[in-house]
Amino acid sequence: MNPTVKKNGALTTVFATLLLTACTTPSPPQSKLETQAATPAPSTSSAPMLEKSYEMQDMATSSQTISIPGHIYHHRLRKKEFHTSFFEPTEQYSNITENRRIQVSDEPVSTFSIDVDTAAYANVRRFINGGNLPPKNAVRVEEMVNYFDYHYPVPESESTPFTITTEIGPTPWNNGSYLLHIGIQGYESAITASQPRNLVFLLDVSGSMNAANKLGLLKKSLRLLVNQLTPQDRVAIVVYAGASGVVLESTPGNRRNEIIDAMERLRAGGSTNGGAGIELAYSIAQQHFNKDGINRVILATDGDFNVGPSNTEALKALIKEKKRSGVGLTILGFGMGNYNDQLLESISNAGDGNAAYIDTLQEAQKVLVEEIGSTLNTIARDTKIQIEFNPEIVSSYRLVGYENRLLNNEDFKNDRIDAGDVGAGHSVTALYEIILTEPLRYNPTQSKALQLNDELAFLKLRYKRPDESSSIEVQHAIVMGDSYQRLASTSNNFRFTAAVAGFGQRLRNSDSLGNYSYPEILKLAQQSRGDDLFGYRAEFIQ
């Protein structure tokens, strides 16, 4: 393997185990890398999120009591008791059309913007834990994959803020293809923790937020962040409903009781004029701008804007204008029923921001405590990836996920084109499903045995430093020496990302998976748990 980039959702454990006796598929014989990939034999155990999805899609019309460690869960396995789109009519999601397979002879180059958001994973978990399959467009596979920590090699200095890790191995769901795993790890400086933070909490207190899992959870979540503040930090609180207002002027971070008291007094009611709130929040952030620190608006909402500029394009234009001030944007989504994921994702992208969905206090701990450096501190802007495939080795490719992050090839070197930002210590993972060329009898070039140093593809990454307008380019050759003939020989990271990507595609009913099933996905995830400091992989599979 050729290493030359990190992070991890709390799951409830109240779901029954239907897979203990259903997960036994023999391993087919392995074949050579130059000709055909083989399907592995994963192994045993149970996963709340995986199992619940399996139950909801593959139910029989019978009653069943199933024992799992610690408790017994009894339920009637009838399709009418599970709702595949219970919230879909009132929740809004951008349409996603799965990436098609592309012939290298027609289009050898693939270009996309990175995406460090993880909102889709927590949102999908919320649906499944509530007994519903998520709407198809709620599932963004790249955000599912990027939810977890893969412990990529860490950059040694800020001057080169990224490392690139690549690995190639058999695709679990397709005997005739391989997965190209690309990991990008961002630099995390010790300075990040000591930088002063100028924060403005922009909080939705409209009537739609009047629920325990909305305003109630919002207050508890932000309290976790407030408890980390230092005297050099500053926090202001702006609220919006029918109108917007300042609840707390910019206040030193060590005056925690004042900040928390201001939040605790908030009550929900009225319509939602998000545009006015955004204007006011950015204005306050600019008044207290710290050129040596972190300046950021944290918008917490269900996205149900219904007064003032409320359509997606108008709010995107407003956010694009405000980002020129140098103030960053973090969006925290809350609630269900009227959740507007489409709007929140769009304005996050427009504001060079990041987005998370908070379904539990544990998720707030992950986003606002464990990963606070990544959440608040940007180390690279407009980060783009471009892959050129070698047509002598690769016949076709399909980018797994990133459908709403695709770029034109000519956009790669165009510094006026927006792309995703990367926070301190953030990592990004991308997967391509590739098919190798078949040896030809009358083409000696294609028929020669592949060597370890033969280039399968060439990767280029471009980014801007936070305070600069010109991009820097990093290059990395992807060679056959990065490849493995057997799935069992690949790293835990490779197999776990494949399992999560398979899970996301299965939830979307992707035609690309063929008959690859939830039991097979579960076994693969169980085999590849690996290092799991905060237990997120365990909660996914145990």
Number of C-alpha atoms within 10 A of each C-alpha: 16 14 13 17 26 21 23 23 25 21 23 14 17 15 25 23 23 21 21 11 10 11 20 15 13 10 11 11 10 16 14 11 20 16 14 18 27 25 21 22 18 24 18 19 17 24 27 23 25 25 23 23 24 22 21 21 15 13 14 13 10 9 10 13 12 13 12 15 8 7 12 14 13 13 14 14 17 15 15 10 12 18 15 19 14 17 18 18 10 12 20 21 19 14 12 16 10 20 16 12 16 17 16 22 14 10 13 18 18 21 22 23 25 24 25 26 27 24 27 25 24 22 25 25 24 23 23 24 19 14 19 21 26 24 20 21 18 25 24 26 25 28 25 25 29 27 25 24 21 25 16 22 19 20 21 13 11 12 9 12 22 28 21 25 21 25 24 29 27 32 26 26 22 20 16 16 23 28 27 24 21 19 26 25 27 28 26 23 17 10 8 20 12 12 17 21 26 28 29 27 22 26 28 33 26 26 17 25 28 17 14 11 16 23 28 17 19 26 18 16 22 20 18 15 15 20 15 14 18 17 13 14 22 23 27 24 23 26 28 28 25 20 17 23 15 16 18 18 14 21 18 19 24 18 15 19 12 14 23 16 11 14 22 14 9 16 14 18 16 15 19 27 23 29 21 19 24 22 14 19 27 26 16 21 25 17 10 16 20 17 10 9 16 20 26 26 26 24 26 25 29 28 28 24 24 16 16 15 17 18 12 16 14 13 22 21 14 18 24 16 12 20 17 11 14 18 22 24 27 20 25 23 25 27 25 21 14 18 23 22 24 17 22 28 23 19 24 24 22 23 24 24 30 29 27 27 26 27 25 19 17 14 19 25 18 18 24 21 18 15 18 19 21 24 26 25 25 23 25 23 23 23 23 28 24 21 20 18 24 20 19 17 21 19 19 22 25 19 23 23 25 20 19 17 15 19 19 11 15 9 17 26 16 11 15 11 13 19 25 24 28 29 23 23 26 26 30 27 27 24 25 19 21 26 25 22 18 15 17 11 9 8 9 10 11 16 15 10 11 15 10 12 12 15 18 24 20 16 20 16 22 22 28 19 18 15 10 11 13 13 20 14 13 15 14 16 17 27 20 21 17 21 23 20 20 19 23 18 13 19 16 18 22 23 28 24 24 24 25 25 24 29 27 25 21 23 23 20 12 13 10 19 16 11 11 15 15 25 26 26 25 30 23 28 33 24 19 23 19 15 14 16 11 15 13 19 25 21 18 24 22 19
